[in-house]
Amino acid sequence: MTTTAAPALAATMRDGYKDYGYGEAAVRALDGINVDIARSEFTAIMGPSGSGKSTLLHTLAGLDRLTAGSSTIGDTVITQLSEAQITQVRRDYIGFIFQAFNLIPSLNARENITLPIDIAGGDVDEEWFDEIIGILGLGDRLTHLPAELSGGQQQRVAVARALVSRPDIIFADEPSGNLDSRSGAELLAFMQRAVKEFKQTIVMVTHDPTAASYSDRILFLEDGKIVDEMREPTADRVLDRMKQMGH
């Protein structure tokens, strides 16, 4: 559809506004956001509490609707779609990794991982499945129910589920938030590897400078606006920047 030679974009937002509530009680969560998410890049979103981080993630992913403005996933303008159409786009193009793992208690690890593909009526690419399972160290856990897995293992199952259908873009909300530092570092290193080696596109909300330092670029939000951007971040640089934001 596009004729320009610009790098392919996995997602965009133009003049994005999001208000919660009405009249005097209305709160503006996003205040005229313009953002491009490049393919095969790891983008982190940071900002003080209440800056609009999760709202930006949810509106980009089509989990929540913008009050005004437009957003795209690939070449599709999702802001014009019906709920059913947005659900289809999410199913076909998007993977999610949330802090609450959202695993189905009655399904074992393997069934949880392949669930999105099963729902869509697709076939599991067994070679890709095996590669993900190997990297995430879940080979001996596939027949276990979520209750029989540690928190770190449950989170790895959620990551495998997000990746197994090779989505165009993965949205992650504080993915390492519930993990101990070692499990968190392993998870983030894997996400970084998925971007570099598998050309995955990841957008992650985090408040943790160390987690953010795994990304290719960070967008800093304040009061619903993008106020800064940082490339090739380090934890120390991120920490310094966050201190300036009264975080």
Backbone hydrogen bonds in HBPLUS format (Angstrom, degrees):
<---DONOR---> <-ACCEPTOR-->    atom                        ^
c    i                          cat <-CA-CA->   ^        H-A-AA   ^      H-
h    n   atom  resd res      DA  || num        DHA   H-A  angle D-A-AA Bond
n    s   type  num  typ     dist DA aas  dist angle  dist       angle   num
A0039-ARG N   A0008-ALA O   3.22 MM  31  6.06 161.0  2.25 156.4 150.7     1
A0010-ALA N   A0037-ILE O   2.76 MM  27  5.63 146.5  1.87 158.7 170.2     2
A0074-GLY N   A0010-ALA O   2.78 MM  64  4.79 159.5  1.82 122.7 129.1     3
A0011-ALA N   A0037-ILE O   3.40 MM  26  5.07 155.7  2.47 134.0 136.5     4
A0037-ILE N   A0011-ALA O   2.78 MM  26  5.07 162.1  1.81 166.6 160.3     5
A0012-THR N   A0072-THR O   3.15 MM  60  5.13 149.4  2.25 125.1 130.2     6
A0072-THR N   A0012-THR O   2.93 MM  60  5.13 152.9  2.01 132.0 138.5     7
A0013-MET N   A0035-VAL O   2.88 MM  22  5.20 144.0  2.01 151.4 154.1     8
A0035-VAL N   A0013-MET O   2.96 MM  22  5.20 157.0  2.01 137.6 142.5     9
A0014-ARG N   A0070-SER O   2.78 MM  56  5.31 163.4  1.81 158.7 161.3    10
A0070-SER N   A0014-ARG O   3.05 MM  56  5.31 159.3  2.10 146.6 153.0    11
A0016-GLY N   A0033-ILE O   2.90 MM  17  4.61 175.8  1.90 130.4 130.3    12
A0032-GLY N   A0016-GLY O   2.89 MM  16  4.77 124.9  2.20 127.0 136.4    13
A0033-ILE N   A0016-GLY O   2.92 MM  17  4.61 162.4  1.95 124.1 125.4    14
A0017-TYR N   A0068-ALA O   2.85 MM  51  5.03 165.1  1.88 148.3 145.1    15
A0067-THR N   A0017-TYR O   2.74 MM  50  5.50 144.5  1.87 143.5 152.2    16
A0068-ALA N   A0017-TYR O   3.23 MM  51  5.03 157.5  2.28 130.5 130.1    17
A0018-LYS N   A0030-LEU O   3.10 MM  12  4.82 155.2  2.16 123.9 123.8    18
A0029-ALA N   A0018-LYS O   2.72 MM  11  5.42 142.4  1.86 159.4 172.3    19
A0030-LEU N   A0018-LYS O   3.29 MM  12  4.82 159.1  2.34 127.1 130.7    20
A0020-TYR N   A0027-VAL O   2.79 MM   7  5.16 161.0  1.83 149.7 155.5    21
A0027-VAL N   A0020-TYR O   2.75 MM   7  5.16 159.5  1.79 152.1 159.4    22
A0025-ALA N   A0022-TYR O   3.15 MM   3  5.65 126.5  2.45 146.6 139.0    23
A0026-ALA N   A0023-GLY O   3.18 MM   3  5.46 164.1  2.20 110.5 115.3    24
A0031-ASP N   A0224-GLY O   2.75 MM 193  4.91 174.6  1.75 129.2 127.9    25
A0202-ILE N   A0041-GLU O   3.12 MM 161  6.46 161.5  2.16 144.9 150.4    26
A0216-ASP N   A0042-PHE O   2.72 MM 174  5.13 152.6  1.79 137.3 146.9    27
A0217-ARG N   A0042-PHE O   3.28 MM 175  6.73 155.0  2.35 156.4 158.6    28
A0043-THR N   A0202-ILE O   2.84 MM 159  6.17 165.0  1.86 166.3 163.9    29
A0204-MET N   A0043-THR O   2.82 MM 161  6.25 160.6  1.86 159.3 166.1    30
A0044-ALA N   A0217-ARG O   2.88 MM 173  6.31 164.0  1.91 156.2 161.7    31
A0219-LEU N   A0044-ALA O   2.79 MM 175  6.21 160.5  1.82 160.9 165.7    32
A0045-ILE N   A0204-MET O   2.71 MM 159  6.03 150.5  1.79 155.0 157.3    33
A0206-THR N   A0045-ILE O   3.15 MM 161  6.34 163.8  2.18 161.9 161.4    34
A0046-MET N   A0219-LEU O   2.88 MM 173  6.19 169.1  1.89 167.3 170.1    35
A0221-LEU N   A0046-MET O   2.70 MM 175  6.05 164.3  1.72 158.5 163.6    36
A0051-SER N   A0048-PRO O   3.05 MM   3  5.47 138.3  2.23 144.0 138.8    37
A0224-GLY N   A0051-SER O   2.90 MM 173  5.36 143.5  2.03 132.0 138.4    38
A0056-LEU N   A0052-GLY O   2.87 MM   4  6.02 154.7  1.94 152.2 158.3    39
A0057-LEU N   A0053-LYS O   3.03 MM   4  6.39 161.0  2.07 151.2 156.5    40
A0058-HIS N   A0054-SER O   2.82 MM   4  6.01 166.4  1.84 153.7 157.2    41
A0059-THR N   A0055-THR O   2.90 MM   4  6.02 155.8  1.95 148.3 154.4    42
A0060-LEU N   A0056-LEU O   2.94 MM   4  6.00 158.6  1.98 148.5 154.6    43
A0061-ALA N   A0057-LEU O   3.02 MM   4  6.15 149.3  2.12 143.6 152.1    44
A0063-LEU N   A0058-HIS O   2.81 MM   5  4.95 141.6  1.96 158.9 160.5    45
A0064-ASP N   A0058-HIS O   3.18 MM   6  5.41 137.7  2.37 123.5 118.1    46
A0062-GLY N   A0059-THR O   3.29 MM   3  5.04 154.5  2.35  94.5 102.1    47
A0078-ILE N   A0071-SER O   2.96 MM   7  6.06 129.5  2.22 140.0 155.0    48
A0073-ILE N   A0076-THR O   2.93 MM   3  5.36 151.9  2.01 151.0 157.8    49
A0076-THR N   A0073-ILE O   3.00 MM   3  5.36 156.3  2.06 134.9 133.4    50
A0081-LEU N   A0078-ILE O   3.09 MM   3  5.25 164.9  2.11 110.8 115.6    51
A0086-ILE N   A0082-SER O   2.89 MM   4  6.18 158.7  1.93 156.3 162.5    52
A0087-THR N   A0083-GLU O   2.88 MM   4  6.10 158.9  1.93 151.3 157.2    53
A0088-GLN N   A0084-ALA O   3.10 MM   4  6.34 150.2  2.19 139.2 146.9    54
A0089-VAL N   A0085-GLN O   2.98 MM   4  6.33 155.2  2.04 148.0 154.3    55
A0090-ARG N   A0086-ILE O   2.86 MM   4  6.16 164.3  1.89 156.9 160.9    56
A0091-ARG N   A0087-THR O   2.93 MM   4  6.14 157.1  1.98 146.1 152.7    57
A0092-ASP N   A0088-GLN O   2.90 MM   4  6.08 154.5  1.96 149.9 156.6    58
A0093-TYR N   A0089-VAL O   2.87 MM   4  5.75 155.1  1.93 155.2 159.9    59
A0094-ILE N   A0090-ARG O   3.08 MM   4  4.87 150.4  2.17 126.5 131.9    60
A0168-ASP N   A0093-TYR O   2.76 MM  75  5.00 121.0  2.11 115.7 132.2    61
A0169-ILE N   A0093-TYR O   3.12 MM  76  6.52 155.0  2.19 163.9 170.8    62
A0095-GLY N   A0169-ILE O   2.90 MM  74  6.29 152.3  1.98 146.6 153.0    63
A0171-PHE N   A0095-GLY O   2.86 MM  76  6.28 159.2  1.91 161.6 159.8    64
A0097-ILE N   A0171-PHE O   2.90 MM  74  6.31 153.6  1.97 153.1 155.5    65
A0173-ASP N   A0097-ILE O   2.89 MM  76  6.42 150.8  1.98 157.0 166.4    66
A0107-LEU N   A0104-ILE O   3.11 MM   3  5.60 164.4  2.14 119.0 124.0    67
A0112-ASN N   A0108-ASN O   2.88 MM   4  6.14 155.5  1.94 158.2 166.1    68
A0109-ALA N   A0144-HIS O   2.80 MM  35  5.76 136.6  1.99 150.1 159.9    69
A0113-ILE N   A0109-ALA O   2.93 MM   4  6.17 154.7  1.99 151.3 158.3    70
A0110-ARG N   A0142-LEU O   2.97 MM  32  4.79 168.6  1.99 135.3 131.6    71
A0114-THR N   A0110-ARG O   3.01 MM   4  6.29 160.1  2.05 155.7 159.9    72
A0115-LEU N   A0112-ASN O   3.40 MM   3  5.15 150.6  2.50  92.9 101.2    73
A0117-ILE N   A0114-THR O   3.03 MM   3  5.46 117.9  2.44 111.0 125.8    74
A0118-ASP N   A0114-THR O   2.85 MM   4  6.08 161.3  1.89 159.0 165.2    75
A0119-ILE N   A0115-LEU O   2.82 MM   4  6.01 164.1  1.85 163.0 165.9    76
A0120-ALA N   A0116-PRO O   3.10 MM   4  6.23 152.0  2.18 137.3 144.8    77
A0121-GLY N   A0117-ILE O   2.96 MM   4  6.08 108.9  2.48 135.1 152.5    78
A0122-GLY N   A0117-ILE O   2.88 MM   5  5.11 160.7  1.92 153.3 151.1    79
A0121-GLY N   A0118-ASP O   3.06 MM   3  4.99 149.7  2.16  97.1 106.5    80
A0129-PHE N   A0125-ASP O   2.84 MM   4  6.06 164.7  1.86 158.7 164.0    81
A0130-ASP N   A0126-GLU O   2.83 MM   4  5.96 164.5  1.85 146.4 150.1    82
A0131-GLU N   A0127-GLU O   3.01 MM   4  6.24 150.1  2.10 141.3 149.7    83
A0132-ILE N   A0128-TRP O   2.98 MM   4  6.27 166.1  2.00 158.4 160.6    84
A0133-ILE N   A0129-PHE O   2.92 MM   4  6.15 170.5  1.93 158.2 161.1    85
A0134-GLY N   A0130-ASP O   2.87 MM   4  5.95 154.6  1.93 143.0 150.2    86
A0135-ILE N   A0131-GLU O   2.97 MM   4  6.20 165.0  1.99 152.6 156.1    87
A0136-LEU N   A0132-ILE O   2.88 MM   4  6.06 160.0  1.92 154.3 160.2    88
A0137-GLY N   A0133-ILE O   2.86 MM   4  5.84 110.8  2.35 135.2 150.9    89
A0138-LEU N   A0133-ILE O   3.05 MM   5  5.21 164.5  2.07 144.9 149.1    90
A0137-GLY N   A0134-GLY O   3.24 MM   3  5.09 149.9  2.33  95.1 104.1    91
A0141-ARG N   A0138-LEU O   2.86 MM   3  5.17 161.2  1.90 123.9 125.7    92
A0144-HIS N   A0141-ARG O   3.04 MM   3  5.36 161.6  2.08 114.0 119.7    93
A0148-GLU N   A0145-LEU O   2.82 MM   3  5.37 150.7  1.91 118.7 128.2    94
A0149-LEU N   A0146-PRO O   2.98 MM   3  5.23 163.7  2.01 115.2 118.3    95
A0154-GLN N   A0150-SER O   2.85 MM   4  6.13 159.9  1.89 156.3 162.1    96
A0155-GLN N   A0151-GLY O   2.96 MM   4  6.20 155.4  2.02 147.1 153.8    97
A0156-ARG N   A0152-GLY O   3.00 MM   4  6.26 149.1  2.10 140.4 148.8    98
A0157-VAL N   A0153-GLN O   2.90 MM   4  6.23 149.2  2.00 148.1 156.7    99
A0158-ALA N   A0154-GLN O   2.99 MM   4  6.33 153.9  2.06 146.0 153.0   100
A0159-VAL N   A0155-GLN O   2.94 MM   4  6.26 146.9  2.05 144.0 153.3   101
A0160-ALA N   A0156-ARG O   2.87 MM   4  6.11 159.6  1.91 148.3 153.7   102
A0161-ARG N   A0157-VAL O   2.87 MM   4  6.13 157.1  1.93 149.1 155.6   103
A0162-ALA N   A0158-ALA O   3.06 MM   4  6.30 148.6  2.16 138.6 146.5   104
A0163-LEU N   A0159-VAL O   3.04 MM   4  6.31 143.7  2.18 145.9 155.8   105
A0163-LEU N   A0160-ALA O   3.13 MM   3  5.14 123.4  2.47  94.0 108.4   106
A0164-VAL N   A0160-ALA O   2.87 MM   4  5.79 144.2  2.00 155.4 163.4   107
A0166-ARG N   A0163-LEU O   2.82 MM   3  5.24 158.8  1.86 124.4 127.4   108
A0170-ILE N   A0201-THR O   2.79 MM  31  6.13 155.6  1.85 151.2 159.4   109
A0203-VAL N   A0170-ILE O   2.83 MM  33  6.25 158.5  1.87 165.8 172.9   110
A0172-ALA N   A0203-VAL O   2.79 MM  31  6.12 162.6  1.82 158.1 161.4   111
A0205-VAL N   A0172-ALA O   2.84 MM  33  6.34 155.1  1.90 161.0 167.7   112
A0174-GLU N   A0205-VAL O   2.78 MM  31  5.57 156.3  1.84 147.9 153.8   113
A0177-GLY N   A0174-GLU O   2.96 MM   3  5.09 164.5  1.99 115.6 119.6   114
A0179-LEU N   A0176-SER O   3.17 MM   3  5.31 161.6  2.21 110.1 115.7   115
A0184-GLY N   A0180-ASP O   2.83 MM   4  5.95 162.2  1.86 161.8 168.0   116
A0185-ALA N   A0181-SER O   2.92 MM   4  6.00 156.2  1.97 141.5 147.4   117
A0186-GLU N   A0182-ARG O   2.99 MM   4  6.26 157.0  2.05 149.0 155.3   118
A0187-LEU N   A0183-SER O   2.92 MM   4  6.14 161.1  1.95 149.7 154.9   119
A0188-LEU N   A0184-GLY O   2.95 MM   4  6.18 166.0  1.97 153.0 156.4   120
A0189-ALA N   A0185-ALA O   2.91 MM   4  6.01 155.1  1.98 145.2 152.4   121
A0190-PHE N   A0186-GLU O   2.95 MM   4  6.17 150.5  2.04 145.0 153.0   122
A0191-MET N   A0187-LEU O   2.92 MM   4  6.26 155.5  1.98 149.1 156.1   123
A0192-GLN N   A0188-LEU O   2.88 MM   4  6.09 157.2  1.94 146.9 153.1   124
A0193-ARG N   A0189-ALA O   2.93 MM   4  6.12 151.2  2.01 140.4 148.6   125
A0194-ALA N   A0190-PHE O   2.81 MM   4  6.09 150.9  1.89 149.1 157.4   126
A0195-VAL N   A0191-MET O   3.18 MM   4  6.48 144.5  2.31 142.4 150.5   127
A0196-LYS N   A0192-GLN O   3.01 MM   4  6.34 166.7  2.02 151.5 154.8   128
A0197-GLU N   A0193-ARG O   2.72 MM   4  5.60 167.0  1.73 154.9 159.3   129
A0198-PHE N   A0194-ALA O   3.10 MM   4  4.92 129.8  2.36 107.4 121.8   130
A0200-GLN N   A0194-ALA O   2.99 MM   6  5.50 166.2  2.01 134.0 132.8   131
A0212-ALA N   A0208-ASP O   2.91 MM   4  6.21 163.6  1.94 159.1 164.4   132
A0213-SER N   A0209-PRO O   3.02 MM   4  6.13 134.9  2.23 137.3 148.0   133
A0213-SER N   A0210-THR O   3.17 MM   3  5.17 130.0  2.43  94.0 107.2   134
A0214-TYR N   A0211-ALA O   3.17 MM   3  5.80 165.2  2.19 116.3 120.9   135
A0215-SER N   A0212-ALA O   3.00 MM   3  5.59 163.4  2.03 118.5 123.9   136
A0232-GLU N   A0216-ASP O   2.97 MM  16  5.33 151.0  2.05 151.6 147.5   137
A0218-ILE N   A0230-MET O   2.76 MM  12  5.08 152.0  1.83 144.2 154.0   138
A0230-MET N   A0218-ILE O   2.89 MM  12  5.08 150.2  1.98 140.8 149.2   139
A0220-PHE N   A0228-ASP O   2.90 MM   8  5.10 178.0  1.90 143.5 143.0   140
A0227-VAL N   A0220-PHE O   2.81 MM   7  5.76 151.4  1.89 155.5 164.9   141
A0222-GLU N   A0225-LYS O   2.88 MM   3  5.41 155.5  1.94 152.9 160.9   142
A0225-LYS N   A0222-GLU O   2.98 MM   3  5.41 157.2  2.03 116.1 123.4   143
A0238-VAL N   A0234-THR O   2.97 MM   4  6.22 161.7  2.00 157.9 163.5   144
A0239-LEU N   A0235-ALA O   2.93 MM   4  6.09 160.8  1.97 147.8 153.1   145
A0240-ASP N   A0236-ASP O   2.99 MM   4  6.24 161.4  2.03 150.1 154.6   146
A0241-ARG N   A0237-ARG O   2.99 MM   4  6.23 157.5  2.04 145.9 152.1   147
A0242-MET N   A0238-VAL O   2.85 MM   4  6.12 157.8  1.90 155.1 161.4   148
A0243-LYS N   A0239-LEU O   3.00 MM   4  6.22 149.7  2.09 147.4 155.2   149
A0244-GLN N   A0240-ASP O   3.36 MM   4  6.69 145.3  2.49 141.1 148.9   150
A0244-GLN N   A0241-ARG O   3.19 MM   3  5.34 126.3  2.49  97.1 110.0   151
A0245-MET N   A0242-MET O   2.95 MM   3  5.10 141.9  2.09 100.3 112.2   152
A0247-HIS N   A0242-MET O   3.37 MM   5  5.71 149.9  2.47 148.7 151.9   153
A0246-GLY N   A0243-LYS O   3.22 MM   3  5.46 161.1  2.26 111.1 112.5   154
